[in-house]
Amino acid sequence: MSTKTLDQRIESNEDVLGGKPCIAGRRIAVEHIVVWHERRGKSANEIAGEYDLDLADVYVALAYYFAHREEIDQSLRSGEERVQERREQHSSLLEEKLGHNPASTR
């Protein structure tokens, strides 16, 4: 049986989530772990259980975040800005049905 060392638990691959640092062998980005833990208040144990991760993977992802905080926070902000831009460009079906189409008021 082989075990992963700590430095083998996070990887970046341009073909997986655009090269964002991820749990090795998974499509779970470090920033996903950060959002679940820091913003949604999930414990490391909850995250590990819910996503079938080793507890060490969660802690390594959090350690990676704190070592690269500025870079990952910027990535999160950029994603939030893209979502907001799309919301402003496209109205929802509910808004259209209610007659609140922000795209038509511009």
Secondary structure, DSSP 8 states (H G I E B T S, - for coil): -----GGGSEE--TTSGGG--EETTSS-BHHHHHIIIIIT---HHHHHHHTT--HHHHHHHHHHHHHSHHHHHHHHHHHHHHHHHHHHHS--HHHHHHT--GGGG-
